[in-house]
Each structure stands twice: as structure tokens, then as C-alpha cells.
Amino acid sequence: MSTTLSAVGGRRNALVFWLGCAVVTAGVVLHIPMYLMGADMGYVLVGMPMDAEMYWGMALIVVGIGLAAFGLLPKQLPRHQRIIETIAPPEDAPLTRAHWGMAGLLALALIIDIMKPASLGFVTPGMRAEYQVDRAMVAWLPLAALTGTVIGSFIWGALADIYGRRAAILLSSIVFIGTSICGAMPDFWWNVFMCLLMGAGAGGMLPVAYALLAEIMPTRHRGWMLVLIGGIGAVGGYFAASFLSELLQPVYSWRIMWFLNLPTGLLLVAMSPLLPESARFLQQMGRGAEARAMLARFGAVAHKATEEEVAAAEDHTHTPPAQGRYLGLTAALTLGALAWGLVNFGLLLWLPGTLVEEGLSVAAASGLIAKSTLISIPVVAVATFLYARWSSKWSLVLMVAMMAGGLLLFLLRTPGESPLLALTFVIVGSSGVISILLPYTAENYPLRVRARATGWVAGCSKLGGLMAQGLSVAAAVPAFGIAAALIAVPTLGALALIAVLGRETRGRDLRELEQVSHK
């Protein structure tokens, strides 16, 4: 019991948190009979009335999330304290078993997190068939999910700077569990609403995980580990979604993909005692003894702060990150994120229709794009190598430049001409950008705003997609060449700003990077 409660140590009330988990789970379980009632009809529930148990279940989920959130509140909010100790992970420290265990757990969390929005592509055919809706109507699902991830990235990033990194991941998992009931919804618009909530729950996992990794990994290994874990999460999430869809959907219908939120969310909560809190965050909370114990677990030390370190910390604490070079850097990363979202959720989704209109068959168009996307798998490894061995800043510049080059090639392409070269540049560039963008953000911002800054950039990457999907729903998508030209504008802007204002983070201590005045 003590081990279990320690998973939320330093919180307002651990028992209230676990009670909230139980209440949310009970609310989900009350929806399962509705799902099972449709077993003899292939789990088709459209048109069936929602019973009292389902309404009670939804109420319990809302109450349970509130209880869990209250239980996870820290006993004291982060506050400025005079720095008397400084955290000093050795620059060339080796990775320990604790580091690998944390990396594996966060990789699993990201796989589960990314698996949910990735499942949308696999469930929409079944949803269209059951609800009898056309393509324009079903487009509301990814639109709602993207809206949720934008909101979630902003909210969870801010919460992680107040609740702590581990607490934010836990609360996100609880919301995740609650959205399982999407699998029992008999009405299409209930599914749209639940997709919104699912996105809100999932949207914050990625930026918070990056913030936690950045603050725990030794300087020597921080960069490549950040990029690698993000890449594993992305590839693993899509693989898990496709594998489980192939295995389960033929038997249990598309609805089972949403009910998977229950066991996967509970798995993350059950494994939470193995997930560490950031020692830097613990130090900020005034929990020095816990911070030192966490450091020892990862082979790091704390030493008495020098006068220079105290002065730097005081200056950094009182200087808002929106001032100075943080403002320009934030603008650069925001533009890059928006451009990536417009490419990934807009241009690449519009391309198949464009190629079909130009005379290619659906199979030929899909095959061309599928072959090109295979490039993205080794790109993650290449991006990891460049980020860790060459330069974090210039690796990001290179990938943004490749994405911009592909957009310009699309602009110059004539109808009927093969898009292979332009598509290759865009896919390589966009895959590299998303592999590097959030790790680079996490390394560039100070402790007190690191999670919310990373959440902001992550949210903007989805906001670009939301803008693209909004054009699709409104049937206002411009001609493909014009779209490529318009997206190239923020891409080139991001390229210029990152090249001028970006900082090199490879091999540099986070404390050094947190000094606003450092060039």
C-alpha cells in the first residue's frame, strides 16, 4: 500500500486520487452492457436508446476526473525560493538501468497516446457504414480530435508546470480511461464529442514526456534520447493501431478500438510508481530531500550552489521567457509547428485526390504515397544521429529547409508530372521536423515554463492541421499548387527565424541554456 501511495507522494490526497481512478473506471464499466447487447448484431448500436446506466456512468466519469485532479494537486504550489543547491548531472554520465527503465516506460506511454488518434483512420469506414454518413460528415471526427489535441497540449503543458510532470501524465491517463465510452455511443454526434475529449486527454502526453526526459537525462545523452523516444512513440503508435485493428475489428467491430482506452489507461496508472518525477521540479517545490533521492536514483548529484549560479538563477527566475530571445524563438518554433501541421494534415491528405483528378487511379495514387512514406522510418534514425552528433539547431534547419524545398517543387510541378521528387522532399523534411521540433523546444526553455512551452509548440502543430481540416469541412481547399505556395510562406519564415535566433543545445547543460542572456 505504501508503495502504491508513493506514486502520488507530495499530493493533496493520494486516497482521493485512487478513489477518482476507481470512480472513472466504474463509469466506463457501466457502458459495457450497452456494447455487449449488440453482440448478436455485429455490435451495431445505431438508433438504440441510451439507458440510465450510461447516463449515470457519464456522471461518474466527470466526478471521478474531478476527484483525481483534486487528489493530484500538490500540497504547495511552485514558488520562488532562494537557490542553495544546484542539480548537476555529470555531462558524460553513462545511462543507468533507471534511465533505460524510464525511457521504456515513456516510450510505452507515447505509443499508447499516439495509438488513439491514429485509430481514427481505421474506425471511420465502420462508422460510416453504421451511421450512414458521407465523407464530409465523417470529417468531423478528425476535426474534433485535432481540436481536442490542440486544447489538450495547451492545458496539460500548463498543468505540468503546476502539478508536476508525473502528475500531469497520470491525470491525462485518467481522462484517457473515461473516453473509452465512445465505443458504446449509439449516436454519431456523441462520438464526435467523445473524440474531442479523447484528443484533449491525449494531446498533452507528448510535450510533458519531453519535458520530463529533458530534465532527467544526462547532458551527453539527452538530445538523441529525446528524438529517439519520440520517433519510437510515433512509429509504435501507428503500428499498434494497425495491428490491433486487424486483430480485433473483424470480430468486435470498430467500437473495440475505443474500449481499448480502458486497459491501456489503467496500465499507465498501474505503472506510475515506476515513473519518476523531475528532480528539478521537486527542487522548485521545496522538496529538497526527495530531489536528492531522485538524483541518486539516476546517478546524479546536487552540490552547494556557487555565487554565480545563484545570481544566474535569480536573474532567470525574474525574467519572463516571453522577453528577449525567447520571444523570437517562440515565434520561430510556432511558425514551424503550424507549417508542419498544414503539411501533414493538409497537403499530404489532399494529394491523393489531386492525383486522381489528374488521371491516376486510386490504387496508383495510394501506392505512390505509400512507397514514399516508407522513407519516414529511416528518417527518424537519421534525425536522431544528426541531432546528437552534428547539431540540434542546424538539424532542425536542415529538415525545415527540405520541407520548404518540397513545397516549392510542388509549386513548380505541372499537372500530370510525377510528384515523386517533391513528395520525397516533403516527407523526409516533415518526418525530420516532427522528430526534432519538440525535443528542441524542451531543451530551450527554463524549468518553470518548459512543459507549457513544449505544449504550446505541440498544440500549434495540431492547430495547423485543424486549419487544414477546417478548409476541408468547408469545401474551401485551394488548388494544390496554390496550397503548396501558401504553406511555403510560414515554412520559409520558420526557416529564417530558426537559423537566426535558434540556439545550439547539443552537449550543453540545461542550466546554461536557461540563462536568457546566453547567446
C-alpha positions in Angstrom: 0.0 0.0 0.0 2.8 2.4 0.9 4.5 1.7 -2.5 1.2 2.4 -4.3 0.5 5.6 -2.4 4.1 6.8 -3.1 3.2 7.0 -6.7 1.4 10.3 -5.9 3.6 11.4 -3.0 3.6 15.0 -2.1 0.0 15.5 -3.3 -3.1 16.9 -1.7 -4.7 13.5 -1.0 -3.4 10.2 -2.5 -6.5 8.3 -1.4 -8.8 10.8 -3.2 -6.8 10.3 -6.4 -7.2 6.5 -6.2 -10.9 6.9 -5.4 -11.2 9.0 -8.5 -9.5 6.3 -10.6 -12.0 3.8 -9.3 -15.0 6.0 -9.9 -13.9 6.7 -13.5 -13.4 3.0 -14.1 -16.8 2.2 -12.7 -18.4 4.8 -15.0 -16.8 3.1 -18.0 -17.9 -0.3 -16.9 -21.5 0.8 -16.7 -21.3 1.4 -20.5 -20.1 -2.1 -21.4 -23.5 -3.8 -21.1 -24.8 -1.5 -23.9 -21.9 -2.6 -26.1 -22.5 -6.3 -25.3 -26.2 -6.0 -26.1 -25.2 -5.5 -29.8 -23.1 -8.7 -29.9 -25.7 -10.7 -31.9 -26.0 -7.8 -34.4 -22.3 -7.3 -35.1 -22.1 -4.7 -32.3 -24.3 -2.3 -34.3 -25.8 0.1 -31.8 -27.1 2.9 -34.0 -30.6 4.0 -33.1 -30.6 2.3 -29.7 -31.7 4.5 -26.8 -29.1 5.3 -24.1 -30.2 3.7 -20.8 -30.0 5.1 -17.3 -26.8 3.2 -16.5 -25.0 5.1 -19.3 -26.0 8.5 -18.1 -25.0 7.5 -14.5 -21.7 6.3 -15.9 -21.0 9.6 -17.6 -21.8 11.4 -14.4 -19.4 9.1 -12.5 -16.6 9.8 -15.0 -16.9 13.5 -14.6 -16.9 13.2 -10.8 -14.0 10.7 -10.9 -11.9 13.0 -13.0 -12.6 15.9 -10.6 -11.6 13.7 -7.6 -8.4 12.5 -9.3 -7.5 16.1 -10.2 -8.0 17.3 -6.6 -6.1 14.4 -5.2 -3.1 15.2 -7.5 -2.9 18.8 -6.6 0.5 19.5 -4.9 0.4 20.3 -1.2 2.1 23.6 -2.1 2.2 25.3 -5.5 5.6 26.1 -7.1 7.1 29.2 -5.6 10.3 31.0 -6.0 12.9 30.1 -3.4 16.5 31.2 -3.0 18.7 28.6 -4.6 21.1 26.9 -2.2 21.7 23.8 -4.2 22.1 23.1 -7.9 21.4 19.9 -9.7 24.4 18.8 -11.6 24.0 15.6 -13.7 27.5 14.7 -15.0 27.9 15.8 -18.6 29.4 12.5 -19.6 27.5 10.2 -17.2 26.5 6.8 -18.6 22.9 5.8 -18.9 21.9 3.7 -15.9 19.2 1.0 -15.6 16.9 3.7 -14.1 17.4 5.8 -17.2 16.6 3.0 -19.6 13.6 1.9 -17.5 12.1 5.5 -17.5 12.8 5.8 -21.3 11.0 2.5 -21.9 8.0 3.5 -19.8 7.7 6.9 -21.5 8.0 5.2 -24.9 5.1 2.9 -24.0 3.1 5.9 -22.8 3.7 7.7 -26.1 2.8 4.6 -28.1 -0.5 4.3 -26.3 -1.0 8.1 -26.6 -0.4 8.2 -30.4 -2.3 5.0 -31.0 -5.6 6.7 -30.2 -5.7 9.4 -32.8 -4.0 7.0 -35.2 -7.0 4.7 -34.8 -9.3 7.3 -36.4 -8.3 6.2 -39.9 -9.1 2.6 -39.1 -12.5 3.2 -37.4 -14.0 5.7 -39.9 -15.0 3.0 -42.5 -17.0 1.1 -39.9 -18.5 4.3 -38.5 -19.6 5.5 -42.0 -21.3 2.1 -42.6 -23.1 2.0 -39.3 -24.2 5.7 -39.1 -24.8 6.0 -42.8 -22.8 9.3 -43.1 -20.8 10.6 -46.1 -17.2 11.6 -46.2 -17.9 15.3 -45.5 -19.8 14.3 -42.3 -17.2 11.8 -41.1 -14.6 14.5 -41.5 -16.0 16.0 -38.3 -14.2 13.2 -36.4 -10.6 14.1 -37.2 -11.6 17.8 -36.9 -12.9 17.2 -33.3 -9.9 15.0 -32.4 -7.4 17.6 -33.6 -9.3 20.4 -31.8 -9.1 18.3 -28.6 -5.3 17.7 -29.1 -4.7 21.5 -29.5 -6.7 22.2 -26.3 -5.0 19.3 -24.5 -1.5 20.4 -25.5 -2.0 23.9 -24.1 -3.8 22.7 -20.9 -1.5 19.8 -20.0 1.6 21.8 -20.6 0.4 24.5 -18.2 -0.7 21.9 -15.6 2.6 20.1 -15.8 4.3 23.3 -14.6 1.9 23.4 -11.6 1.1 19.8 -10.8 4.4 18.3 -11.9 5.4 16.2 -14.9 4.3 12.8 -13.5 1.0 14.1 -12.1 0.1 15.6 -15.5 0.8 12.2 -17.2 -1.3 10.5 -14.6 -4.3 12.9 -14.9 -4.1 12.6 -18.7 -4.3 8.8 -18.3 -7.4 9.2 -16.2 -9.1 11.3 -18.9 -8.0 8.7 -21.4 -9.8 5.9 -19.5 -13.0 8.0 -19.4 -13.1 8.4 -23.2 -13.5 4.6 -23.5 -17.2 5.1 -23.5 -17.0 6.3 -27.1 -17.2 2.6 -28.0 -20.8 2.4 -26.6 -22.2 5.6 -28.1 -25.3 4.9 -30.3 -25.3 8.4 -31.9 -22.7 9.8 -34.3 -22.5 13.2 -32.7 -21.8 11.6 -29.3 -18.8 10.0 -30.9 -17.7 13.4 -32.3 -17.9 14.9 -28.8 -16.0 12.0 -27.3 -13.3 12.3 -29.9 -12.9 15.9 -28.8 -12.4 14.7 -25.2 -10.1 11.9 -26.3 -7.9 14.4 -28.1 -7.9 16.7 -25.0 -6.7 13.8 -22.9 -4.1 12.6 -25.4 -2.8 16.0 -26.5 -0.6 16.7 -23.5 1.2 13.4 -23.1 3.9 14.1 -25.7 5.1 17.6 -24.5 5.0 16.6 -20.8 7.0 13.4 -21.6 9.6 15.5 -23.4 9.9 18.0 -20.5 10.4 15.1 -18.1 13.0 13.4 -20.3 14.9 16.7 -20.8 15.2 17.2 -17.1 16.4 13.7 -16.2 18.7 12.5 -19.0 22.4 13.2 -18.7 23.6 16.0 -20.9 25.6 13.7 -23.1 22.6 11.5 -23.9 19.8 14.0 -23.7 19.4 15.0 -27.3 19.5 11.7 -29.1 17.3 10.0 -26.4 14.6 12.7 -26.8 14.5 12.3 -30.5 14.6 8.5 -30.4 11.8 8.1 -27.8 9.6 10.5 -29.8 10.2 8.5 -33.0 9.6 5.2 -31.3 6.3 6.6 -29.9 5.1 7.8 -33.4 6.1 4.7 -35.3 4.9 2.3 -32.5 1.6 4.1 -32.1 0.7 3.7 -35.7 1.9 0.1 -35.7 -0.2 -0.7 -32.6 -3.3 0.9 -34.1 -3.0 -1.0 -37.3 -2.1 -4.3 -35.6 -5.0 -4.2 -33.1 -7.4 -3.0 -35.8 -6.5 -6.0 -37.9 -6.8 -8.4 -35.0 -9.9 -7.1 -33.2 -12.1 -5.2 -35.6 -13.3 -8.2 -37.7 -14.7 -9.8 -34.5 -15.7 -6.9 -32.2 -16.3 -4.1 -34.8 -14.8 -0.7 -34.8 -16.1 0.1 -31.3 -13.5 -2.1 -29.7 -10.8 0.4 -30.7 -12.2 2.9 -28.3 -12.8 0.5 -25.5 -9.0 -0.2 -25.6 -8.6 3.1 -23.8 -9.7 1.4 -20.6 -7.0 -1.3 -20.3 -4.2 0.9 -21.8 -5.1 3.8 -19.5 -5.2 1.6 -16.4 -1.9 0.1 -17.5 -0.3 3.6 -17.4 -1.8 4.3 -14.0 -0.7 0.9 -12.6 2.9 1.5 -13.8 3.0 5.1 -12.4 5.1 4.1 -9.3 8.0 3.3 -11.7 7.7 6.8 -13.3 10.0 9.3 -11.6 9.2 13.0 -11.0 11.7 15.6 -12.3 14.3 16.3 -9.6 14.4 19.9 -10.9 10.7 20.3 -10.4 11.0 18.7 -6.9 13.7 21.3 -6.0 11.4 24.1 -7.2 8.7 22.8 -5.0 10.9 23.0 -1.9 11.1 19.1 -1.6 14.9 19.1 -1.5 15.3 15.7 0.2 13.1 14.0 -2.5 15.1 15.8 -5.2 18.4 14.5 -3.9 17.0 11.0 -3.6 15.7 11.1 -7.1 19.1 12.3 -8.3 20.8 9.5 -6.6 18.5 7.0 -8.3 19.8 8.3 -11.7 23.4 8.6 -10.7 23.4 12.4 -10.4 24.3 14.7 -7.6 23.4 18.0 -6.0 26.1 20.4 -4.8 26.1 23.7 -3.0 25.4 26.5 -5.5 28.1 29.0 -6.3 27.5 32.7 -6.1 27.5 32.8 -9.9 24.8 30.0 -10.1 22.7 31.8 -7.5 22.9 35.1 -9.5 22.1 33.3 -12.8 19.1 31.5 -11.2 17.8 34.7 -9.7 18.1 36.5 -13.0 16.4 33.7 -14.9 13.6 33.4 -12.4 12.6 37.1 -12.6 12.9 37.4 -16.4 9.8 36.4 -18.2 10.6 34.0 -21.0 8.4 36.0 -23.5 11.1 38.7 -23.4 14.4 38.9 -25.2 15.4 36.0 -27.5 12.6 33.7 -26.1 10.0 35.8 -28.0 11.8 35.4 -31.3 12.5 31.7 -30.7 8.9 31.1 -29.7 7.7 32.8 -33.0 10.1 30.6 -35.0 9.0 27.4 -33.4 5.4 28.4 -33.6 5.7 29.0 -37.3 7.5 25.7 -37.8 4.8 23.8 -35.9 2.0 25.5 -37.9 3.7 24.7 -41.2 4.2 21.1 -40.2 0.6 20.7 -39.3 -0.6 22.2 -42.6 1.7 19.8 -44.5 0.9 16.7 -42.5 -2.8 17.1 -42.0 -3.5 19.2 -45.1 -1.2 18.9 -48.1 -0.5 15.2 -47.8 -4.2 14.4 -47.3 -5.2 16.5 -50.3 -2.6 15.0 -52.6 -4.4 11.6 -53.4 -7.5 13.4 -54.6 -5.4 15.8 -56.7 -3.5 12.8 -58.4 -6.8 11.0 -59.1 -8.2 14.2 -60.7 -5.1 14.3 -62.9 -5.9 10.8 -64.2 -4.1 8.4 -61.8 -6.2 5.5 -60.4 -6.9 5.5 -56.7 -4.7 2.4 -56.3 -1.8 4.0 -58.2 -2.0 7.3 -56.2 -2.2 5.4 -52.9 0.7 3.1 -53.9 2.9 6.1 -54.8 2.3 7.8 -51.5 2.6 4.6 -49.5 6.0 3.9 -51.1 7.2 7.4 -50.3 6.1 7.3 -46.7 8.4 4.3 -46.1 11.2 6.8 -46.2 10.0 8.3 -42.9 11.1 5.2 -41.0 14.9 5.6 -41.5 14.5 9.4 -41.3 13.9 9.0 -37.6 17.2 7.3 -37.2 19.0 9.8 -39.4 17.4 12.7 -37.5 18.5 11.1 -34.2 22.1 10.8 -35.4 22.3 14.3 -36.8 20.7 15.9 -33.6 23.1 14.1 -31.3 26.3 14.0 -33.3 26.2 17.1 -35.5 23.9 20.0 -34.3 20.5 20.3 -32.8 19.8 23.7 -34.3 21.1 23.0 -37.8 19.5 19.6 -37.9 16.1 21.3 -37.4 17.1 24.0 -40.0 18.0 21.3 -42.5 14.7 19.4 -42.1 12.6 22.6 -42.4 14.6 23.5 -45.5 13.9 20.1 -47.1 10.2 20.5 -46.3 10.2 24.0 -47.8 12.1 22.7 -50.9 9.4 20.0 -51.4 6.7 22.6 -51.2 8.4 24.8 -53.8 8.8 21.7 -56.1 5.1 21.1 -55.8 4.5 24.7 -56.8 6.7 24.3 -59.9 5.2 20.9 -60.8 2.9 20.8 -63.9 -0.4 18.7 -63.9 0.3 15.1 -64.8 4.0 15.3 -63.9 5.2 12.7 -61.4 5.2 14.2 -57.8 7.8 11.7 -56.6 10.7 14.1 -56.1 8.6 16.8 -54.4 6.8 14.2 -52.3 10.1 12.7 -51.1 11.5 16.1 -50.0 8.2 16.9 -48.2 8.0 13.5 -46.4 11.7 13.5 -45.4 11.5 17.0 -44.2 8.2 16.7 -42.3 9.3 13.5 -40.7 12.5 15.1 -39.5 10.8 18.2 -38.3 8.3 16.4 -36.1 11.1 14.2 -34.7 13.3 17.2 -33.7 10.9 20.1 -33.1 9.5 19.1 -29.6 12.9 17.8 -28.2 14.5 21.1 -29.3 11.7 23.1 -27.7 12.1 21.2 -24.4 15.8 21.9 -24.3 15.4 25.7 -25.0 13.0 26.9 -22.2 13.5 27.3 -18.5 12.2 24.9 -15.9 9.2 26.9 -14.8 7.7 27.1 -18.3 9.3 24.2 -20.1 6.2 22.0 -20.2 3.8 24.8 -21.2 6.2 26.0 -23.9 6.6 22.5 -25.3 2.8 22.1 -25.0 2.3 25.4 -26.9 4.5 24.2 -29.8 2.9 20.7 -29.8 -0.6 22.4 -29.8 0.4 24.7 -32.7 1.5 21.6 -34.8 -2.1 20.3 -34.4 -3.5 23.8 -34.9 -2.0 23.8 -38.4 -3.8 20.5 -39.0 -7.0 21.9 -37.6 -6.9 24.9 -40.0 -6.4 22.4 -42.9 -9.2 20.2 -41.8 -11.4 23.3 -41.4 -10.9 24.1 -45.1 -11.8 20.5 -46.0 -15.0 20.6 -44.0 -15.9 24.0 -45.5 -15.0 22.7 -49.0 -12.7 25.6 -49.4 -9.4 23.8 -50.2 -7.5 25.9 -52.8 -5.9 24.3 -55.9 -3.0 22.1 -54.9 -0.2 24.3 -56.3 -1.7 27.4 -54.5 -2.0 25.4 -51.3 1.7 24.5 -51.5 2.7 28.1 -52.1 0.6 29.4 -49.2 2.1 26.7 -46.8 5.6 27.6 -48.0 5.2 31.1 -46.6 5.2 30.1 -42.8 7.7 27.4 -43.6 10.3 29.8 -45.1 9.6 32.2 -42.2 10.3 29.5 -39.7 13.5 28.5 -41.6 14.8 32.1 -41.5 13.9 32.7 -37.8 15.4 29.4 -36.5 18.6 30.0 -38.5 19.0 33.4 -37.0 17.5 33.0 -33.5 17.9 29.3 -32.7 20.4 28.2 -30.1 22.7 25.2 -30.2 21.7 22.8 -27.4 23.8 19.8 -28.2 26.0 18.8 -25.2 25.0 21.9 -23.2 23.8 21.7 -19.6 20.1 22.8 -19.2 21.2 25.3 -16.5 23.3 27.1 -19.1 20.5 27.0 -21.7 18.1 28.5 -19.1 20.1 31.8 -18.9 18.2 34.3 -21.1 21.3 36.4 -21.7 23.3 33.5 -23.2 23.8 33.7 -27.0 
